[in-house]
């Protein structure tokens, strides 16, 4: 019809597979677009604003525990549906599929720069790290194993609180874990809790707040009642930074804020400062004996 | 007042009117009226026996329902209140002090709320701040020092969700209570008399014996909160209340509490002295049993009790 006109030719770019091969992630804090690989190499900390991305339990273990030393405990424990709560089984199934985990906490033995420790690492990607029977039980067993073997215990907290779908059975896990931590403390064993984003509700109101030493990652939300509920209660917006790690440090509830890149070294140092064995008078006699 | 209670009051008023009417006209219907009264009574008992979970939640929240102070005054006429956490202040929404039960000195602690709006403002609707939990802890440790058993009356919608509470470490305050209570070397009996609102209630309820009034509830989250988060619809609170298994009977069946203390038909507020008397009797019974135990045995069986929570479902 129009012989003089050339038909425009378009080249089709396969963007889908390009982004699949070079995935990006947007920093929720500074909105910068980051290349995932670079982000991973930077311990999942935004290179522009130092925002600490939430880690999976596996990523946490890789960052903190010496390669090849981790031995998982009670990996087979899975939640049932004790109250036959509507929709719970489907939610559990979905969480298992999307995370590849059986529950919201991974426990086990590991070495940190050669220092042995019992570990509990929560994963907020699994039903917001909520604590039901299995989470409580795995942490309780980890404390008992540490008690048995005279190991220090380190808990990385990340949780929305007690799991609603298991009702009071969840709430009472707070008492369970706290009771064991009391025994653990009386045995003069070291418990370090590390508060990561987010540490809230029933976990804050139990083991997260009971560490001999409490560390936190920069910017982590640490609270009992979440900011949204407080805003509803008081009818106004909360100031920026309220309930963040820096705020909680200023209020006196945290020993130290530790950047992810120095987490492993800090933990190793703390472990070395608490030599294992008889804690009664050894260091004094050694000192005098020298 | 609950809808049921209003209906029954209305019904009774009608029957009275009928009686007056008969007397005035000299009509003898007394046997029929007696029968009617009995049927009303039976119907009332049946309805209250089978209340839904959310109806019990409403009952537990009634303003006229007796609170910790009512029971403390009735059971411990010699109660002496002690104040303050020795660090920040005195939280009026937690009451604590000394008293005797059958001649035995005890420490008594409870959540305090008001019986009208003005009082409720003063007591912050029974929602404690960290200093309240720390006062409770101080009094418990004092009880341990002097070998006094601890009795708590739990009745709170929850720990206060506000800025001051967060700044002063609501989570830490509750966590410390759980830890200290789990290892306290004196008997602890907790009585849940009304609302058991999550962690804020648990902070006074780690005990050797957990007793619950028939219409009290104990829940990980309020039914309204659960419905709006999980069902995305706060209107489905009744459904959430059922699902959460929060009534005294549910929790007894789940083996999480030791005893359900029956209430008069219609709820504890219908007979305050009678309910207090019943609570006192059960307190004395359990205290006598617990006082037989050596402190170490007491603590180890308390720890074992919480250690086992959920084992039936693993």
Interface residues (C-beta under 8 A of the other chain):
Chain A: X77 X79 X80 X82 X83 X85 X86 X87 X132 X133 X134 X136 X137 X140 X162 X163 X164 X165 X166 X167 X168 X169 X170 X171 X172 X173 X174 X175 X176 X178 X179 X180 X181 X182 X183 X185 X186 X201 X202 X204 X205 X206 X207 X208 X209 X210 X223 X224 X225 X229 X230 X233 X234 X238 X242 X243 X251 X252 X253
Chain B: X159 X161 X162 X163 X165 X166 X167 X168 X169 X170 X171 X172 X174 X175 X176 X178 X179 X180 X182 X183 X198 X199 X202 X203 X206 X218 X219 X220 X221 X226 X229 X230 X239 X243 X244 X245 X246 X251 X254 X256 X302 X303 X306 X307 X309 X310 X311 X312 X313 X314
